[in-house]
């Protein structure tokens, strides 16, 4: 089947190939100038945005739009693969083959002779296989963990990896005490007006808060997203309250904003 025929295909079993054919046509001569000009680097923001929008629909339980967002995310994989194929580096099939082989290789308890039967055992086995694959046995234990991830997510991954070898608090109250310690150190740095130390202590404080979230088995990025949503909602309520009193955000005093904010917290 030609690309032109594939683009029009209604066959349910051919839709991934159809998507690839559409992307190929868009970047081909006579296609879309914008698509043809893109590089791996230029569409990195699109990849990140689509990933976060997919996460947002999951967190909101918006199953109606999840399919659409997964499609947008899939497009990024196809787009990057098409760019790579045009440069003679790899194809979409190579990407699919690579992840298929990795899944089989890292699940010997399913596809091989390993007898691991617990989730903890599976995760330990996965980590050992991964380190062997990457030749990381002689490298520092935390080498390469979460590179490129947002800071909150990477902090949690670093802490989780360290905990696997026993480098962890025995219970969560130790983490809470550490947070208080970091707050005290931050206060001391602020009192001394040591701005470099303030930045460092703020980082230590955030790292410790992430650790508490890990103990609670809550993704810190999800917590942050929820806090952002709560702030946005309350700020909107405050703004509406001020408008009902004939005030704009710019014209309202700090005291008026504070009163409206407290009222919004009760909504």
Secondary structure, 3 states (H helix, E strand, C coil): CCHHHHHCCCCHHHHHHHHHHHHHHHHCCCCCHHHHHCCCCCCHHHHHHHHHHHHHHHHCCCHHHHHHHHHHHHHHHHHHHHHHHHCCCCCHHHHHHHHHHHHHHCCHHHHCCCCCCCHHHHHHHHHHHHHHHCCCCCCCCCCCCCCCCCHHHHHHHHHHHHHCCCCCCCCHHHHHHHHHHHHHHHHHHHHCCCHHHHHHHHHHHHHHHHHHHHHCCCCHHHHHHHHHHHHHHHHHHHHHHHHHCCCCCCCCCHHHHHHHHHHHHCC
